[in-house]
């Protein structure tokens, strides 16, 4: 059963109180951030603070550590420090598979995730997703917008090429992929619209910058009761048709084929996994 990643919350690794509070939040996953959220003067202290925090029980929440890049003085030490003790190591600004190779030797057992936030990374998304050590991809839409010199639009039109390339790569290679952040954390209507867009595009969930965003992401990226009811009825109708020697069923005036049943079963499995998280 696949672990849900509806809500993936960034927490600064320099903030001990926030890391402790995260143990009680309804987040499917936490990204403990050693990179953008931590000032250069606090990098070493944050690394030590995070090592202590990860000794605590975070329940079923996935614990992902975003290290500093290997082009900085902190990246290699970050990787060594969290080669064990986290569920994944997230590498910033991955532009090619060689960027993953550089980290892989320092993290021989822990799964690797890639921040997809450069123009070169978009063009090499399939190569990156095909890397044998990668398990997940995270869209870094703020950095990507900066690199593209794109203007903000509520419909994210400037992002669509990059989002699509990364989604295609993730699905082709069976990787988890989560959408970028929504910066206006007090704008629930805007967050809801962007979550719905990301869900409809095919993302597994959304990265978040504030706990207030959790409930919206969990709701939208989780199956609704209506969707679950339809999935169950599709399976029932299809199985009944098969017993009659038919290859397809008709439900609510629509054809139901095997491909719909695969999706229906995946949705029910996701709902079961979410129920086990208790959120």
Secondary structure, DSSP 8 states (H G I E B T S, - for coil): -----SEEEEEETT-HHHHHHGGGS--SEEEEESSTTS-GGGHHHHHHHHHHHTTS--TT-EEEEE---TTSSSHHHHHHHTSSSSSEEEESS--SHHHHHHHHTT-SSSEEEEEE-SHHHHHTHHHHHT-TTEEEEEE-HHHHHHHHT----TT-GGGHHHHHHHHHHHHHHT-EEEE---S-TT-HHHHHHHHHHHHHHT-SEEEESSGGGHHHHHHHHS--HHHHHHHHHHHHHHHHHHHTT-S-EEETTEEE-HHHHHHHHHHHHHHHHHHHHT-
